[in-house]
């Protein structure tokens, strides 16, 4: 199924926050790209407990709950996640964001190409 314009916009914001705007502008957005971005966001949440707690807060989860990194969650909170990543990229999140960006870059490009 093709992504809607809204889903593309949200996914693009997340790509720009994790990688950069040039990469975000160069991709052909499809379900596979959205899945790679979902995996990257999950890896980011798992990289650092404080990031995971922050994502819990965005999702409005109760204390002691956990984030289910599914497509619906990603679509519902993509803009908030992108803003949080951008706002915290130069702080303690930098190592995690850079690692996730490097680890998922090839998969992102291949998904965009339909490979």
Steps between C-alpha positions, in 0.01 A plus 500: 500500500631845414556754773268798524634854463469543878694180570771607256528842665532347848751238389701767319519710819635200690755427226617862510532487880701177506704542181466842333274701271696412184446130560136562589448687173669232290292198602211333322261443791325164522396247764851357517653841572245558774590160650873577501428834668284320758786258569744792529274679750467177699879460501532859617258436785688185596840671479458709811256464790446876525396510132261211561347683797466812288321300230271360771417857599419595142271202471331591828572156637449432867798455727643152466353449155706442191494639151365273229691621196230421245391679186194653665714634786752638252232669291325645805814648656735554203501880514554504877777242467670694220488821704639323809783342302592833339483683834723244673737407218781718634462376857532154650304350212770574241683170533180299470365704208831478313528124561142435389545721194812309398352157570178558306623716211555217251167336585329837454653553157422144388139533619466821305624321188266206558787257553 
